[in-house]
Amino acid sequence: MAVAGLLCFTALFVPAAQQNSPSNELPDTTVDRVTGPGWWPTKSLASTKGYVGSDACVKCHSDIGSTQSASEMAKAAYQLSGGAAGEPAPGDFVSGSYTYRFIPNNTLPGHSLEVTSNGRSVSSPIVWTMGAGDHGQTYVLDENGGLYESQASSFSFIHGVGLTPGHKAAQEGSLENALGTPLKGADAVRCFACHTTASSANSKLNLADAVPGVHCEACHGPGRDHVDAVMAGQVLQARRAIFNPASLTPTSSIDFCGSCHRTMMDVVMREPEPGALTVRFQPYRLEESRCWKTTKDARLACTQCHDPHAPLVRDTKFYDQKCLSCHSSGKDAKHNASGGAWTATAKICPKATADCVSCHMPKTDVPEMHSKFFDHFIRIVRPGQPVPN
């Protein structure tokens, strides 16, 4: 969804020189990555003909495919309204002289966003729902043939309607403009790239071929050349014809996830507002952590804790083993992907060896989301301290 806020939260393989770049490499903005060589999420290729769909992938990768289809990433978008969270939230949201509500369509399936002011009302149908619904969902409207990001969103924890994060209250005087913000150009391409698969060509939206949700080829790149090589028994060519994020250095790996969830440089370049508003940008918060800044250790990369091919694990104790892989003693040395030794030199917590996340990555209120997020800025949190930027 929202390029500005809610969940948006943007060649088939990366050249070897880029895969093996030094561990102290400087993080790029997502724009730098997208305009550079090789595959990257949010990159728009010349056409969508190279995509084969997840059904072709699961013929060989059935174990991964079955769990990925149940993940939050696979549920990142739905055509029309509804999806995992069901219908848009009930109730009214008032902003200035405007009152917003979601209403069922009379003739079309799904719902519309209606805005009323001074006795007049206009409405626009929802054509896409963005977000799995864990925290909320924002909607893409069809207003006279143009796409608009809805001014109002549904929020799960309040089971109600509110201002879409990143939006400002609509100016008085134009009822039609109060429905939302035009979604076009690069913003539209990036929004759909982070919530759908195969949704653009030549840097333009191609919603006719868009697949709702983030599936195999959204991260691994178009798979036709890979599948053709596999069918021909050309193993080496098949490996070269698909992008494997596991080959990335730790810094590039975090940038990869950050192409949608926001890297440090993405946030800095956008002049973030202070404190809790940035908590929902997990890669940025992780990169601000002392753990990351001083080590660039592969054990801190996003995918070391979160399997992108499976639903999110919500039991905080599951992550204890991840923390203790560094914060423990008597460990044998291991080796990271670059051949350097992993040594257990991190300090051992004097308070506990369980439920580390609840203390060092506490849930933090994000007011514009009407919800709490685990803060990936890993640190010693002291009572009364303000949330760091």
N, C-alpha and C positions, 0 to 999 in steps of 0.2 A: 503494500500500500504506500502510505504517504511518503513521498520523497522528502517532505519536510519533517515528518514526524512519527506516525504511529508504529508501524512495524517494519518499514523499509530501512525497515529495520531493513556498481552496477557491479586456417592453421589449426591443427588438432593436437599439437603437443608443444610444450615449452622447450626451447633449445637447451642443450646440455649445459651451456655456460650459465644460463639463468638458474637452472635447477641446482647447480653446485656453487652458487654465489656465497661469499663469506658469511659467517654467522653474525658478523657485526654490520651487515648491510643496513642502510637506512631505509625505513619504511616509505613506500610511495603512497601517493593518493590513489584512490581507485581509478581516477581519470588517467593517471600515468600508466597503470597496469592495462587498462582497456585499450589505450592507444598504442601500447607496445606490442611486440611480437607474441605469437602463441595464443592459446586459449585462456580465457579468464571469465569468470562469471560477470554478467552484464555486458559482455562483448556482443556486438551485433555483426553477424557474418553476412556475406554477400547474398546468401539465400538460405532458405530452410530445407532445401532438398537433401542436405547431408544427415538430417535427423531420421531415425528409424523407429523411435518410440520404445518405451520401457518393456513392452511385450517381447521385443527382440532381445533385449538384454537378459531377461529372466530365463531365457532358454538355457543359458549357461550359468547364470548367477541367481539361481532360484532362491537360495537361502537368504541372500542379501535383499533380493527383490520383494520377498514376502514381508520382511520386517520394515523395509523402507516405505512400502505403501501404507503402513500404519503410523508412520512418523508425523510429527507436526509439520515438517517441511513439505511433505506430500499434500498436506491440507492447507497450504499457504494461500490458496485462492479457490473460489468457486464461481462458476458462471451464474448469473442472476443472484438472488438473495438466498440466505439460509446457510446450508453447509453444516459443518460440525456443530456450530453453536445454535443451529435452528434459525428461527425467524429473527429479524432485527428486534432490538430491545423495545419494550413498550414505553409509553409515557411521552411527555412533552419536554422539550428543552427550550428555554427562553434565553435569547441573547439580544439585548437592546429591545427594539420593537418587533423582533422576529421570533416566531414560535415554530419550532421544528418537531415533526413527528414522522414516523414511518407508517405508511398505510398500505393495505393490500391493493394490488391492481385489479381493476374491474374486468378487463379483457385479456391482459397478458399474465403469464405466470410470474410469481414473485411479488415484490413490493416496490413502492416509490418513496422518495423523500419529499415530504410536503412542507412548504414554508408559508406561514401566514403573517400578514402585517396589515393593520388598519382595515380589517374587513376583507382584504383581498388574499387569495391563495394561488400558489402555483406549485406544480409537482413535476418530478422527473423520475423515470424508471431506473431502478438499479440494474445494471448489466453485468457487473462483476462485484464480488465480495472479496475483500483482501484481508487475510488473517485467519488463523486456525480457530480463533475465538477464546484462547486461554485468557487473554487480557481484554481483548476487544476486537472489533472488526470495523473497517472503514469501507466505504462503497464507492464504486465508479459509476457515475450516472451518465445517461445518454440525454443530452439536452440539445435538441435540434440538430442531431447528427454529430455533435461534438462530445468529447469525453470530459467529464468534470469529476474532480475528487470531492466527495461530499463534505459539506460544511459540518455536518453532524455525524457522529459515530456511535456504535453500540459498545457499552462497557460491561464486561462480565461481572465484576465484583460489586457494582452498584445495580446491576440488572436494569440499566437505564440508558438514557441518551445524553450525550454531552458534546462539547466542541471538539472537533478533530484535532489531535495534537499537531502543533506546528502552524495551525491556522489562527488568524486573528478575527475578532468579531467583524461581521460584514458591515460595510458602510451603509448608512441610511440612504434611502432614496431609490434603490434598484432591487425590486423583489426578485427578479430573475437572477441577478448576480449573487444574491444571498444564498442560492442553492449550493454553491461550491466554487472551487478554483479550477480554471481550465487546466487540463492535463494533456500536454502535447510536447512534441519535439523530444529532446534528450531526456527530459523528466519522465515522460510517458514510457520511453523505452526502458529506462532504468527501473521504474516502478514495476512494470510487468516482468522484467528480467529477474527481479528478486522474488516474485510470487508465482510465476508460471514458467513453462519450458517452451522453447522454440517460438517465441512471440515476436521476433523482429527480424528484418532483413534489410541490409543496406542502411542501417541506423534509422529505420522507420518501422512503426508497429505493423505487424502482420497477424492480427488477431484471428484470422481465418484458420491459421495453423497452430494457434496457441493451445497448449495443454495446461489446464488448471493445476497448480501446485508445482513444487520443485522436485523434479524426478531425476533419473540417472544422468541424462544428457545436459541438464542445467549445470552440473558440476564437472562432468567428465568430457563435455563437448559432444558435438554431433558424432554419432556412432556408425554411420553407414560404411565408411572405409574400414573401420575396425571389424565390423561383422563380415564384410566381404572377404577380408583377409583371413579371418577365422574359418570361414566356409571353404576357402581355398587351401587351408592347411599351412598358411604362411604365418608362423608363430611370431617371428621377429617383427614383421611388418605390422601384424595386428597390435603388438605392444606399442609400436611407434605411432600408430594411427589413433590412439585414444589418450586422453590426458589423465594421469594418475596423480591426484593431489598429495599422495603419500611420498612423492619424490621431492616435495618442496622442503626448503630449509625451514627452521622454526619461525623465523620472521616472515617469510613469504607465506607460510601456512596460515598465520594469523591474519595477514593481509588478505588472503584468499577468502576466508570466512568474513572478514571485515568488508568485503566488497558489497555486501548487503547489510551486515550488522554494524558497520562503521569502524574503520581503523582510526588510530590516533591522528594521522594526518588529515583524514576526512573531517574529523570533528574540529581540529584546530583551524583548518582552512575555512570552516563555516562559523568561526567565532562563537563557540558554545556559550550558552547561558550557564550560570554557576550551579554547582552542587548537584542535587538529585536529578535534574533534568537530563543529565548525560548517563545516568546509571543504566538505562536500557541499551546503551551502546557497549556491549560486552567486550569486544576486542579492544576498543579504546581504553576501557577501564582496566583490563588486564595489562595492557602495555604501560599503564601508569604505575603498576605495582612494582615495589622494590625487588620482589622475587624475579620479575621479568627483566627489569632494567639492568640488573647486575649479572645476569647469567645467560639470557637468551636460550635457556635450557629447553630441549625438545619436550621434556615432560610437562611443560607448562602450555604447550600448544592446545588449541581448542579441542582438537579431536582426541587428545589423550584422556579427556574427561567425558566428552560427548560423542557418541557414535552417530554419525550423520545418516547411517542406514537403519536406525532403530528409534523408537519413541524415546523421549526424554525420560531419564530416570529421576524421579521426584523424591526419593528417599535420601535425605542428606547424608545419612551414614554410609551410603554407597561410595561417597567420594573420600571417605577417610583414607582408604588405601592409596588414593592418588596423592594426598598430602604427605602421607607417611613414607612414600617412596623417596622423598627428599628429607623430610624432618624426622629422621630416625638415626640410630647408631648401629654399628656392627654390620652394616650392609657390605656385601661384596661389591667391588667396582663393576659397573656395567659400561656399555659403550653406546654412544648415540649414533645417529645416521652418518655423521661426518667423521666418525672414527675416534672422537675424543672421549675421555673417560667421564663417566658419571660418578661422582663421589658424593656421599651423604654428608655434606658439610653444613647444611642448613641447621639453624638452631632448633633444638627440641622444645616444644611448648611446655612450660612448667605447670600449666593448669590442667591439661587433659590430652588424651590421645584418641578421642572419639568426638564425633559431631563437630569437626573443625569448622565446617562451613558456617554454622550458625553464629560463631563468634567472629571469624576473620573475613567472612563475606556476607555480612548481615543483610536481611531483607530491608529494603529502603523504600519509603513512600515516593512515588513519582506522581505528583498531584495531577498533572495533565492526563495521566493514564488511569486515574482513580484506582490505582493498584500498587502492589509492592513487587520489586524485582530484587533478586540476589545481586549484590554489588560485587562485580568481579575485580574491583580494586582491592586486592588482597593486602591486608594490613592489620596492625593491632588497633582495634577500635576502642577508644576510651569514652566513657559516659560524658555526654554534654558536648562532645566535639562536633563541629559542623561537618556536613558531608563534603569531602574535598571535591574539587572540580575534576 
